[in-house]
Amino acid sequence: MEYTIQQLAKLSGVTTRTLRYYDQIGLLKPLKLNKAGYRIYGDLEVKQLQQILFYRELGLKLEEIKEILANLNFDVKKALLDHQKKLFEEKSRIERMLLNIERTIKSVEGEYEMTDAERFDGLKDEMIKENEKQYGNEIRTKYGDDVVDASNANLRGMTEKQFKENQLLERTMIDLLKIAMQQGDIHGKEAQEAVEYHTKWLNAYWPSYSKEAHRGLADMYVSDVRFTAYYDQHQQGMTQFLRDAIYANV
């Protein structure tokens, strides 16, 4: 059976614009064009679209889906297992957040007394969610899923005392950077101490430390406006100074 693009869109629930885009990127080509120049799809294309929508639902990117359809040697099972793992992790995070929200509502209504540990667990989950939203793609591309997942696990496993100690490390580093910037010396005592505090702060989150990764992170700070804005909010030019100090002292 053959379908026009409008018929296939109605059948599948995707828009004609999406089907045209899939054609444009070579993900789903029509069977043929009719005399009027309209796309016509056959049974094979319908089955391919079903596969595409299935993989999309699993969270795979279009580039990955295209590779699966084009490469017979693509490890589909590994890709599915990787995404299954991510979905289970997301499910666990959502369940924890729902529980925390429920407890918070009951606490506001006076029906439940939340402990500090429960409030803290909710805060950690929100931090991880926000970090993933803001920087997830960049840091996962640069360091890999395993490193980022391990870092998130470290954060989830922190006690409230450890978390506050790490916040103090970061605040101390910022204060030292301000003094070092006034002196204008990336090799000075304050600059060296600031880099030492930054290293300790990283070690609290990273599963393993390397100088190369530390310098790579410093490069990301200055190349990404979001990271730059985070440090420059304390003092203009702090991101570049921190990057230079890391290169000078690591």
GROMACS elastic network, one bead per residue, 0.5 to 0.9 nm:
[ bonds ]
;  ai    aj funct       b0    kb
    1    41     6  0.85030   500
    1    42     6  0.59833   500
    1    43     6  0.61513   500
    2    31     6  0.87159   500
    2    40     6  0.65382   500
    2    41     6  0.55060   500
    2    43     6  0.68834   500
    3     6     6  0.78117   500
    3     7     6  0.55653   500
    3     8     6  0.57355   500
    3    39     6  0.84992   500
    3    40     6  0.56140   500
    3    41     6  0.50976   500
    3    42     6  0.64454   500
    3    43     6  0.87588   500
    3    46     6  0.88610   500
    4     7     6  0.51262   500
    4     8     6  0.61714   500
    4     9     6  0.84932   500
    4    38     6  0.72997   500
    4    39     6  0.60752   500
    4    41     6  0.63140   500
    5     8     6  0.51464   500
    5     9     6  0.60256   500
    5    10     6  0.86126   500
    5    16     6  0.62335   500
    5    19     6  0.73989   500
    5    20     6  0.84845   500
    5    30     6  0.86366   500
    5    38     6  0.76051   500
    5    39     6  0.58509   500
    5    40     6  0.63646   500
    5    41     6  0.71466   500
    6     9     6  0.50820   500
    6    10     6  0.62580   500
    6    11     6  0.86069   500
    6    15     6  0.82198   500
    6    16     6  0.62353   500
    7    10     6  0.51773   500
    7    11     6  0.61020   500
    7    12     6  0.86239   500
    8    12     6  0.59731   500
    8    13     6  0.81604   500
    8    14     6  0.82398   500
    8    15     6  0.89500   500
    8    16     6  0.81956   500
    8    19     6  0.87485   500
    8    40     6  0.89845   500
    8    41     6  0.75593   500
    8    46     6  0.77818   500
    9    12     6  0.53365   500
    9    13     6  0.56244   500
    9    14     6  0.51106   500
    9    15     6  0.53697   500
    9    16     6  0.56027   500
    9    18     6  0.86793   500
    9    19     6  0.74903   500
   10    13     6  0.53672   500
   10    14     6  0.70924   500
   10    15     6  0.77610   500
   10    16     6  0.87130   500
   11    14     6  0.82107   500
   12    15     6  0.85897   500
   12    46     6  0.86251   500
   12    49     6  0.81254   500
   12    50     6  0.79696   500
   12    53     6  0.88276   500
   14    17     6  0.82757   500
   14    18     6  0.64954   500
   14    19     6  0.73990   500
   15    18     6  0.51821   500
   15    19     6  0.65695   500
   15    20     6  0.87752   500
   16    19     6  0.50277   500
   16    20     6  0.61684   500
   16    21     6  0.85720   500
   17    20     6  0.51168   500
   17    21     6  0.62132   500
   17    22     6  0.87009   500
   18    21     6  0.50060   500
   18    22     6  0.61918   500
   18    23     6  0.86272   500
   19    22     6  0.50409   500
   19    23     6  0.62726   500
   19    24     6  0.86201   500
   19    28     6  0.74829   500
   19    29     6  0.87785   500
   20    23     6  0.50407   500
   20    24     6  0.61642   500
   20    25     6  0.88438   500
   20    28     6  0.86955   500
   20    29     6  0.88038   500
   20    39     6  0.89161   500
   21    25     6  0.62957   500
   21    26     6  0.84693   500
   21    27     6  0.84487   500
   21    28     6  0.87233   500
   22    25     6  0.54033   500
   22    26     6  0.60811   500
   22    28     6  0.51749   500
   22    29     6  0.72512   500
   22    62     6  0.89935   500
   23    26     6  0.50732   500
   23    27     6  0.59689   500
   23    28     6  0.50581   500
   23    30     6  0.71533   500
   24    27     6  0.76652   500
   24    28     6  0.83427   500
   24    29     6  0.80965   500
   25    28     6  0.79901   500
   25    29     6  0.89353   500
   26    29     6  0.61736   500
   26    66     6  0.79983   500
   27    52     6  0.85524   500
   27    62     6  0.79220   500
   27    63     6  0.86024   500
   27    65     6  0.80441   500
   27    66     6  0.56122   500
   27    69     6  0.82856   500
   27    70     6  0.89755   500
   28    45     6  0.70031   500
   28    48     6  0.72574   500
   28    49     6  0.71229   500
   28    52     6  0.86909   500
   28    66     6  0.87559   500
   29    32     6  0.83401   500
   29    39     6  0.87952   500
   29    41     6  0.82475   500
   29    45     6  0.74952   500
   30    33     6  0.73788   500
   30    39     6  0.57742   500
   30    40     6  0.56335   500
   30    42     6  0.76291   500
   30    45     6  0.67680   500
   31    39     6  0.75161   500
   31    40     6  0.57082   500
   31    42     6  0.58426   500
   31    44     6  0.83045   500
   31    45     6  0.69976   500
   32    37     6  0.89368   500
   32    38     6  0.83459   500
   32    39     6  0.61153   500
   32    40     6  0.53453   500
   32    41     6  0.69615   500
   32    42     6  0.86800   500
   33    36     6  0.76259   500
   33    37     6  0.51890   500
   33    38     6  0.52545   500
   33    40     6  0.57090   500
   33    41     6  0.88331   500
   34    37     6  0.51810   500
   34    38     6  0.54648   500
   34    39     6  0.66752   500
   34    40     6  0.67583   500
   35    38     6  0.75011   500
   41    44     6  0.79734   500
   41    45     6  0.57809   500
   41    46     6  0.70116   500
   42    45     6  0.54100   500
   42    46     6  0.63647   500
   42    47     6  0.89026   500
   43    46     6  0.50885   500
   43    47     6  0.63580   500
   43    48     6  0.87149   500
   44    47     6  0.52114   500
   44    48     6  0.62482   500
   44    49     6  0.86742   500
   45    49     6  0.60873   500
   45    50     6  0.85790   500
   46    49     6  0.51063   500
   46    50     6  0.62995   500
   46    51     6  0.87999   500
   47    50     6  0.50226   500
   47    51     6  0.64054   500
   47    52     6  0.87344   500
   48    51     6  0.50724   500
   48    52     6  0.62046   500
   48    53     6  0.86938   500
   48    69     6  0.80631   500
   49    53     6  0.61315   500
   49    54     6  0.84577   500
   50    53     6  0.52662   500
   50    54     6  0.61463   500
   50    55     6  0.87464   500
   51    54     6  0.50140   500
   51    55     6  0.62385   500
   51    56     6  0.85092   500
   51    65     6  0.86056   500
   51    69     6  0.85500   500
   52    55     6  0.52944   500
   52    56     6  0.60790   500
   52    57     6  0.86170   500
   52    62     6  0.82550   500
   52    65     6  0.64936   500
   52    66     6  0.83673   500
   52    69     6  0.85343   500
   53    57     6  0.61130   500
   53    58     6  0.86916   500
   54    57     6  0.51961   500
   54    58     6  0.65510   500
   54    59     6  0.89993   500
   55    58     6  0.50267   500
   55    59     6  0.65524   500
   55    60     6  0.56801   500
   55    61     6  0.82477   500
   55    62     6  0.87152   500
   55    64     6  0.89338   500
   55    65     6  0.65964   500
   55    80     6  0.86966   500
   56    59     6  0.50752   500
   56    60     6  0.53076   500
   56    61     6  0.68637   500
   56    62     6  0.74584   500
   56    65     6  0.77724   500
   57    60     6  0.75196   500
   58    80     6  0.77954   500
   58    83     6  0.67819   500
   58    84     6  0.78887   500
   58    87     6  0.83608   500
   59    83     6  0.69743   500
   59    87     6  0.87161   500
   60    63     6  0.81798   500
   60    64     6  0.61819   500
   60    65     6  0.65317   500
   60    79     6  0.83117   500
   60    80     6  0.87008   500
   60    83     6  0.75705   500
   61    64     6  0.52571   500
   61    65     6  0.63394   500
   61    66     6  0.86827   500
   62    66     6  0.60596   500
   62    67     6  0.85694   500
   63    66     6  0.51213   500
   63    67     6  0.62921   500
   63    68     6  0.87441   500
   64    67     6  0.50611   500
   64    68     6  0.62316   500
   64    69     6  0.87531   500
   64    79     6  0.88212   500
   65    68     6  0.50384   500
   65    69     6  0.62804   500
   65    70     6  0.85762   500
   66    69     6  0.52723   500
   66    70     6  0.60937   500
   66    71     6  0.83492   500
   67    70     6  0.51169   500
   67    71     6  0.55755   500
   67    72     6  0.87980   500
   67    74     6  0.70888   500
   68    71     6  0.54363   500
   68    72     6  0.70966   500
   68    73     6  0.82839   500
   68    74     6  0.56582   500
   68    75     6  0.79856   500
   68    76     6  0.68757   500
   69    72     6  0.73730   500
   69    74     6  0.85590   500
   70    74     6  0.85017   500
   71    74     6  0.53986   500
   72    75     6  0.84707   500
   73    76     6  0.85375   500
   74    77     6  0.88110   500
   74    79     6  0.87684   500
   75    78     6  0.54940   500
   75    79     6  0.64363   500
   75    80     6  0.87862   500
   76    79     6  0.51201   500
   76    80     6  0.61227   500
   76    81     6  0.85737   500
   77    80     6  0.51067   500
   77    81     6  0.60721   500
   77    82     6  0.85545   500
   78    81     6  0.50231   500
   78    82     6  0.60593   500
   78    83     6  0.85896   500
   79    82     6  0.51843   500
   79    83     6  0.63171   500
   79    84     6  0.85348   500
   80    83     6  0.51882   500
   80    84     6  0.59538   500
   80    85     6  0.85812   500
   81    85     6  0.61525   500
   81    86     6  0.86929   500
   82    85     6  0.52180   500
   82    86     6  0.64854   500
   82    87     6  0.87977   500
   83    87     6  0.61115   500
   83    88     6  0.85880   500
   84    87     6  0.50759   500
   84    88     6  0.62019   500
   84    89     6  0.86118   500
   85    88     6  0.52081   500
   85    89     6  0.62465   500
   85    90     6  0.86479   500
   86    89     6  0.50536   500
   86    90     6  0.61183   500
   86    91     6  0.84995   500
   87    91     6  0.59880   500
   87    92     6  0.85254   500
   88    92     6  0.61176   500
   88    93     6  0.85731   500
   89    92     6  0.50886   500
   89    93     6  0.61904   500
   89    94     6  0.86464   500
   90    93     6  0.50153   500
   90    94     6  0.61150   500
   90    95     6  0.85280   500
   91    94     6  0.51599   500
   91    95     6  0.61267   500
   91    96     6  0.86388   500
   92    95     6  0.51272   500
   92    96     6  0.62318   500
   92    97     6  0.86498   500
   93    96     6  0.51808   500
   93    97     6  0.62107   500
   93    98     6  0.86431   500
   93   125     6  0.69497   500
   93   129     6  0.88349   500
   94    97     6  0.50254   500
   94    98     6  0.60523   500
   94    99     6  0.85321   500
   94   125     6  0.89804   500
   95    98     6  0.51053   500
   95    99     6  0.61832   500
   95   100     6  0.85713   500
   96    99     6  0.51290   500
   96   100     6  0.61271   500
   96   101     6  0.86001   500
   96   121     6  0.85086   500
   96   122     6  0.76226   500
   96   125     6  0.80868   500
   97   101     6  0.60354   500
   97   102     6  0.84802   500
   97   121     6  0.88568   500
   97   122     6  0.63397   500
   97   125     6  0.71835   500
   97   126     6  0.82458   500
   98   101     6  0.50685   500
   98   102     6  0.60731   500
   98   103     6  0.85798   500
   99   102     6  0.50799   500
   99   103     6  0.62029   500
   99   104     6  0.85548   500
  100   103     6  0.51404   500
  100   104     6  0.60797   500
  100   105     6  0.86498   500
  100   118     6  0.70872   500
  100   119     6  0.74620   500
  100   121     6  0.80925   500
  100   122     6  0.59989   500
  101   105     6  0.61421   500
  101   106     6  0.85895   500
  101   122     6  0.82647   500
  102   105     6  0.52195   500
  102   106     6  0.62846   500
  102   107     6  0.85351   500
  103   106     6  0.50956   500
  103   107     6  0.59726   500
  103   108     6  0.86018   500
  103   111     6  0.88614   500
  103   112     6  0.66813   500
  103   113     6  0.81294   500
  103   114     6  0.67345   500
  103   118     6  0.86630   500
  104   108     6  0.61746   500
  104   109     6  0.85879   500
  104   112     6  0.80108   500
  104   113     6  0.86784   500
  104   114     6  0.70454   500
  104   119     6  0.82403   500
  105   108     6  0.51250   500
  105   109     6  0.62462   500
  105   110     6  0.85908   500
  105   111     6  0.86089   500
  105   112     6  0.84730   500
  106   110     6  0.60535   500
  106   112     6  0.51645   500
  106   113     6  0.79866   500
  106   114     6  0.87401   500
  107   111     6  0.57160   500
  107   113     6  0.54969   500
  107   114     6  0.62519   500
  108   111     6  0.76376   500
  108   112     6  0.79879   500
  108   113     6  0.89181   500
  109   112     6  0.76953   500
  110   113     6  0.73109   500
  114   117     6  0.81888   500
  114   118     6  0.63083   500
  114   119     6  0.69054   500
  115   118     6  0.52755   500
  115   119     6  0.65370   500
  115   120     6  0.86644   500
  116   119     6  0.51340   500
  116   120     6  0.60552   500
  116   121     6  0.86491   500
  116   160     6  0.86394   500
  117   121     6  0.61571   500
  117   122     6  0.87529   500
  117   159     6  0.83717   500
  117   160     6  0.72425   500
  118   121     6  0.51505   500
  118   122     6  0.64923   500
  118   123     6  0.87839   500
  119   122     6  0.52956   500
  119   123     6  0.64018   500
  119   124     6  0.89484   500
  120   124     6  0.63309   500
  120   125     6  0.87866   500
  120   159     6  0.87245   500
  120   160     6  0.68110   500
  121   124     6  0.52210   500
  121   125     6  0.64203   500
  121   126     6  0.87573   500
  121   156     6  0.74322   500
  121   160     6  0.88432   500
  122   125     6  0.52458   500
  122   126     6  0.62836   500
  122   127     6  0.87224   500
  123   126     6  0.51331   500
  123   127     6  0.62336   500
  123   128     6  0.87652   500
  124   127     6  0.50557   500
  124   128     6  0.62821   500
  124   129     6  0.86069   500
  124   155     6  0.69148   500
  124   156     6  0.62821   500
  124   158     6  0.89063   500
  125   128     6  0.51654   500
  125   129     6  0.61370   500
  125   130     6  0.86072   500
  125   155     6  0.88626   500
  125   156     6  0.73740   500
  126   129     6  0.50398   500
  126   130     6  0.60906   500
  126   131     6  0.85199   500
  127   130     6  0.51549   500
  127   131     6  0.60351   500
  127   132     6  0.85198   500
  128   131     6  0.51140   500
  128   132     6  0.60891   500
  128   133     6  0.85176   500
  128   152     6  0.65785   500
  128   155     6  0.80886   500
  128   156     6  0.86065   500
  129   132     6  0.52427   500
  129   133     6  0.61982   500
  129   134     6  0.86778   500
  130   133     6  0.50040   500
  130   134     6  0.60389   500
  130   135     6  0.83430   500
  130   136     6  0.89444   500
  131   134     6  0.51301   500
  131   135     6  0.56201   500
  131   136     6  0.63875   500
  132   135     6  0.54754   500
  132   137     6  0.74721   500
  132   139     6  0.88918   500
  133   136     6  0.58745   500
  133   137     6  0.81992   500
  134   137     6  0.82303   500
  134   138     6  0.89271   500
  134   226     6  0.80860   500
  135   138     6  0.55655   500
  135   139     6  0.62080   500
  135   140     6  0.84230   500
  135   226     6  0.83705   500
  135   227     6  0.87440   500
  136   139     6  0.55311   500
  136   140     6  0.58855   500
  136   141     6  0.83474   500
  136   148     6  0.83687   500
  137   140     6  0.53332   500
  137   141     6  0.60182   500
  137   142     6  0.85774   500
  138   141     6  0.52302   500
  138   142     6  0.61711   500
  138   143     6  0.85559   500
  138   220     6  0.88717   500
  139   143     6  0.57324   500
  139   144     6  0.72620   500
  139   145     6  0.85446   500
  139   148     6  0.72737   500
  139   217     6  0.89093   500
  140   143     6  0.53276   500
  140   145     6  0.52785   500
  140   146     6  0.84507   500
  140   147     6  0.78847   500
  140   148     6  0.62977   500
  141   144     6  0.56511   500
  141   145     6  0.78325   500
  142   216     6  0.87545   500
  143   146     6  0.80562   500
  143   147     6  0.61656   500
  143   148     6  0.71132   500
  143   213     6  0.83305   500
  144   147     6  0.57247   500
  144   148     6  0.65885   500
  144   149     6  0.87450   500
  145   148     6  0.52278   500
  145   149     6  0.58848   500
  145   150     6  0.84005   500
  146   149     6  0.51836   500
  146   150     6  0.60465   500
  146   151     6  0.85351   500
  147   150     6  0.51478   500
  147   151     6  0.61416   500
  147   152     6  0.86972   500
  147   206     6  0.72338   500
  147   207     6  0.67227   500
  147   208     6  0.84863   500
  148   152     6  0.62170   500
  148   153     6  0.85647   500
  148   206     6  0.80293   500
  148   207     6  0.87735   500
  149   152     6  0.51054   500
  149   153     6  0.61668   500
  149   154     6  0.86724   500
  150   154     6  0.62039   500
  150   155     6  0.87228   500
  150   205     6  0.81829   500
  150   206     6  0.72496   500
  150   207     6  0.60006   500
  151   154     6  0.50565   500
  151   155     6  0.64203   500
  151   156     6  0.87585   500
  151   204     6  0.85759   500
  151   205     6  0.50084   500
  151   206     6  0.51480   500
  151   207     6  0.61038   500
  152   155     6  0.50972   500
  152   156     6  0.62443   500
  152   157     6  0.86218   500
  152   205     6  0.74813   500
  152   206     6  0.88059   500
  153   156     6  0.50402   500
  153   157     6  0.61171   500
  153   158     6  0.87449   500
  153   205     6  0.85459   500
  154   157     6  0.50941   500
  154   158     6  0.63428   500
  154   204     6  0.74644   500
  154   205     6  0.57182   500
  154   206     6  0.76397   500
  154   207     6  0.76147   500
  155   158     6  0.53185   500
  155   159     6  0.87904   500
  155   163     6  0.80023   500
  155   204     6  0.81398   500
  155   205     6  0.63779   500
  156   159     6  0.84255   500
  158   161     6  0.79019   500
  158   162     6  0.58070   500
  158   163     6  0.60766   500
  158   204     6  0.89625   500
  159   162     6  0.51790   500
  159   163     6  0.62088   500
  159   164     6  0.86895   500
  160   163     6  0.50565   500
  160   164     6  0.62148   500
  160   165     6  0.85840   500
  161   164     6  0.52566   500
  161   165     6  0.61811   500
  161   166     6  0.87238   500
  162   165     6  0.50067   500
  162   166     6  0.62352   500
  162   167     6  0.86826   500
  162   204     6  0.86534   500
  163   166     6  0.51817   500
  163   167     6  0.63305   500
  163   168     6  0.87254   500
  164   168     6  0.62329   500
  164   169     6  0.86718   500
  165   168     6  0.50328   500
  165   169     6  0.62947   500
  165   170     6  0.88586   500
  166   170     6  0.64060   500
  166   171     6  0.87323   500
  166   200     6  0.83318   500
  166   201     6  0.59623   500
  166   204     6  0.72174   500
  167   170     6  0.52197   500
  167   171     6  0.63016   500
  167   172     6  0.86308   500
  167   201     6  0.83222   500
  168   171     6  0.50680   500
  168   172     6  0.60055   500
  168   173     6  0.84546   500
  169   172     6  0.52253   500
  169   173     6  0.61642   500
  169   174     6  0.87494   500
  169   197     6  0.58936   500
  169   198     6  0.73990   500
  169   200     6  0.74818   500
  169   201     6  0.61039   500
  170   173     6  0.50449   500
  170   174     6  0.62876   500
  170   175     6  0.87531   500
  170   197     6  0.70958   500
  170   198     6  0.68641   500
  170   201     6  0.66196   500
  171   174     6  0.51227   500
  171   175     6  0.63125   500
  171   176     6  0.87038   500
  172   175     6  0.51178   500
  172   176     6  0.61934   500
  172   177     6  0.85726   500
  172   194     6  0.76065   500
  172   197     6  0.74010   500
  173   176     6  0.51306   500
  173   177     6  0.61153   500
  173   178     6  0.87193   500
  173   191     6  0.89422   500
  173   193     6  0.76198   500
  173   195     6  0.73827   500
  173   196     6  0.83090   500
  173   197     6  0.56022   500
  173   198     6  0.63753   500
  174   177     6  0.50633   500
  174   178     6  0.63362   500
  174   179     6  0.89011   500
  174   194     6  0.73553   500
  174   231     6  0.83381   500
  174   234     6  0.76474   500
  174   238     6  0.87675   500
  175   178     6  0.52190   500
  175   179     6  0.66005   500
  175   180     6  0.87768   500
  175   194     6  0.82505   500
  176   179     6  0.52102   500
  176   180     6  0.61319   500
  176   181     6  0.85560   500
  176   190     6  0.54971   500
  176   191     6  0.67435   500
  176   193     6  0.71836   500
  176   194     6  0.54422   500
  177   181     6  0.59534   500
  177   182     6  0.85637   500
  177   190     6  0.69210   500
  177   191     6  0.61600   500
  177   193     6  0.88013   500
  177   194     6  0.59795   500
  177   195     6  0.87545   500
  177   238     6  0.73096   500
  177   241     6  0.80333   500
  177   242     6  0.72883   500
  178   181     6  0.51510   500
  178   182     6  0.63858   500
  178   183     6  0.88373   500
  178   190     6  0.89655   500
  178   234     6  0.83602   500
  178   235     6  0.73175   500
  178   238     6  0.77644   500
  179   182     6  0.51903   500
  179   183     6  0.64970   500
  179   184     6  0.86565   500
  179   190     6  0.67784   500
  179   191     6  0.82048   500
  180   183     6  0.50615   500
  180   184     6  0.60047   500
  180   185     6  0.61018   500
  180   186     6  0.69743   500
  180   187     6  0.89425   500
  180   188     6  0.70396   500
  180   189     6  0.79742   500
  180   190     6  0.53477   500
  180   191     6  0.53091   500
  180   192     6  0.89669   500
  180   194     6  0.84633   500
  180   241     6  0.89132   500
  181   185     6  0.68172   500
  181   186     6  0.79110   500
  181   191     6  0.81821   500
  181   237     6  0.87729   500
  181   238     6  0.76253   500
  181   241     6  0.72561   500
  182   185     6  0.82263   500
  183   186     6  0.86627   500
  183   188     6  0.81718   500
  184   188     6  0.85672   500
  184   241     6  0.88359   500
  185   188     6  0.52790   500
  185   189     6  0.87005   500
  185   190     6  0.86477   500
  185   191     6  0.71230   500
  185   245     6  0.85123   500
  186   189     6  0.86018   500
  186   190     6  0.84021   500
  186   191     6  0.54043   500
  186   192     6  0.74933   500
  186   241     6  0.72499   500
  186   242     6  0.82502   500
  186   244     6  0.67241   500
  186   246     6  0.84428   500
  186   248     6  0.67526   500
  186   249     6  0.81163   500
  187   190     6  0.83112   500
  187   191     6  0.61426   500
  187   192     6  0.64436   500
  187   245     6  0.69292   500
  187   248     6  0.65188   500
  187   249     6  0.69889   500
  188   191     6  0.53015   500
  188   192     6  0.61995   500
  188   193     6  0.86637   500
  189   192     6  0.51598   500
  189   193     6  0.61633   500
  189   194     6  0.85639   500
  190   193     6  0.50543   500
  190   194     6  0.60227   500
  190   195     6  0.86551   500
  191   194     6  0.50184   500
  191   195     6  0.63332   500
  191   196     6  0.86625   500
  191   242     6  0.82023   500
  191   245     6  0.62183   500
  191   246     6  0.86108   500
  191   249     6  0.81941   500
  192   195     6  0.52379   500
  192   196     6  0.62793   500
  192   197     6  0.87882   500
  192   245     6  0.72585   500
  192   246     6  0.82676   500
  192   248     6  0.85181   500
  192   249     6  0.60765   500
  192   250     6  0.87051   500
  193   197     6  0.62156   500
  193   198     6  0.85360   500
  194   197     6  0.51586   500
  194   198     6  0.61771   500
  194   199     6  0.86338   500
  194   242     6  0.83464   500
  194   245     6  0.83805   500
  194   246     6  0.88999   500
  195   199     6  0.61008   500
  195   200     6  0.86392   500
  195   242     6  0.77150   500
  195   245     6  0.68208   500
  195   246     6  0.58902   500
  195   249     6  0.69734   500
  195   250     6  0.74502   500
  196   199     6  0.50599   500
  196   200     6  0.63150   500
  196   201     6  0.86176   500
  196   249     6  0.86184   500
  196   250     6  0.84592   500
  197   200     6  0.50484   500
  197   201     6  0.60867   500
  197   202     6  0.86098   500
  198   202     6  0.61896   500
  198   203     6  0.86363   500
  198   246     6  0.88511   500
  199   202     6  0.51103   500
  199   203     6  0.61822   500
  199   204     6  0.87781   500
  199   209     6  0.85586   500
  199   214     6  0.79252   500
  199   250     6  0.88010   500
  200   203     6  0.51036   500
  200   204     6  0.64867   500
  201   204     6  0.53693   500
  201   205     6  0.71750   500
  201   206     6  0.89734   500
  202   205     6  0.54246   500
  202   206     6  0.58177   500
  202   209     6  0.78317   500
  202   214     6  0.84208   500
  203   206     6  0.51731   500
  203   207     6  0.73004   500
  203   208     6  0.70745   500
  203   209     6  0.64329   500
  204   207     6  0.81772   500
  205   208     6  0.87363   500
  206   209     6  0.65026   500
  209   212     6  0.87592   500
  209   213     6  0.72092   500
  209   214     6  0.75586   500
  210   213     6  0.53123   500
  210   214     6  0.62680   500
  210   215     6  0.87793   500
  211   215     6  0.62057   500
  211   216     6  0.84634   500
  211   250     6  0.63845   500
  212   215     6  0.52357   500
  212   216     6  0.60611   500
  212   217     6  0.86206   500
  213   217     6  0.61059   500
  213   218     6  0.85984   500
  214   217     6  0.51731   500
  214   218     6  0.63840   500
  214   219     6  0.88414   500
  214   246     6  0.77876   500
  214   247     6  0.88942   500
  214   250     6  0.79808   500
  215   219     6  0.63295   500
  215   220     6  0.87286   500
  215   243     6  0.75992   500
  215   246     6  0.66053   500
  215   247     6  0.63033   500
  215   250     6  0.78191   500
  216   219     6  0.50998   500
  216   220     6  0.63807   500
  216   221     6  0.87825   500
  217   221     6  0.63014   500
  217   243     6  0.86008   500
  218   221     6  0.50465   500
  218   222     6  0.68664   500
  218   223     6  0.88616   500
  218   239     6  0.83127   500
  218   240     6  0.85245   500
  218   242     6  0.74263   500
  218   244     6  0.81945   500
  218   246     6  0.70595   500
  218   247     6  0.81384   500
  219   222     6  0.55320   500
  219   223     6  0.62094   500
  219   224     6  0.86688   500
  219   240     6  0.89259   500
  219   243     6  0.66075   500
  220   223     6  0.50060   500
  220   224     6  0.58620   500
  220   227     6  0.74758   500
  220   228     6  0.87923   500
  221   224     6  0.58183   500
  221   225     6  0.77376   500
  221   226     6  0.80427   500
  221   228     6  0.55750   500
  221   230     6  0.89443   500
  221   231     6  0.85728   500
  221   239     6  0.64758   500
  221   240     6  0.79285   500
  221   242     6  0.88427   500
  221   243     6  0.73343   500
  222   225     6  0.70711   500
  222   227     6  0.69955   500
  222   228     6  0.56002   500
  222   239     6  0.61578   500
  222   240     6  0.60501   500
  222   243     6  0.72823   500
  223   226     6  0.89561   500
  223   227     6  0.80691   500
  223   228     6  0.76585   500
  224   227     6  0.55843   500
  224   228     6  0.62939   500
  224   229     6  0.87195   500
  225   229     6  0.59346   500
  225   230     6  0.85713   500
  226   229     6  0.51623   500
  226   230     6  0.63932   500
  227   230     6  0.51286   500
  227   231     6  0.67944   500
  227   232     6  0.86179   500
  227   239     6  0.79028   500
  228   231     6  0.56209   500
  228   232     6  0.58789   500
  228   233     6  0.84137   500
  228   237     6  0.85463   500
  228   238     6  0.82063   500
  228   239     6  0.55205   500
  228   240     6  0.80522   500
  229   232     6  0.50538   500
  229   233     6  0.58644   500
  229   234     6  0.89796   500
  229   236     6  0.89695   500
  229   239     6  0.81214   500
  230   233     6  0.57265   500
  230   234     6  0.78294   500
  230   239     6  0.82419   500
  231   234     6  0.57975   500
  231   235     6  0.71547   500
  231   236     6  0.80850   500
  231   237     6  0.82235   500
  231   238     6  0.58962   500
  231   239     6  0.54116   500
  231   242     6  0.87978   500
  232   237     6  0.58269   500
  232   238     6  0.52480   500
  232   239     6  0.59315   500
  232   240     6  0.88476   500
  233   236     6  0.67365   500
  233   238     6  0.84296   500
  234   238     6  0.73832   500
  235   238     6  0.56110   500
  235   239     6  0.86942   500
  236   239     6  0.79538   500
  237   240     6  0.56136   500
  237   241     6  0.62938   500
  237   242     6  0.87069   500
  238   242     6  0.59478   500
  238   243     6  0.84930   500
  239   242     6  0.51512   500
  239   243     6  0.61931   500
  239   244     6  0.86821   500
  240   243     6  0.50378   500
  240   244     6  0.61850   500
  240   245     6  0.85121   500
  241   244     6  0.51348   500
  241   245     6  0.60152   500
  241   246     6  0.85418   500
  242   246     6  0.60722   500
  242   247     6  0.86154   500
  243   246     6  0.51987   500
  243   247     6  0.63559   500
  243   248     6  0.86597   500
  244   247     6  0.51250   500
  244   248     6  0.61058   500
  244   249     6  0.86347   500
  245   249     6  0.59906   500
  245   250     6  0.81164   500
  246   249     6  0.52871   500
  246   250     6  0.54157   500
  247   250     6  0.58326   500
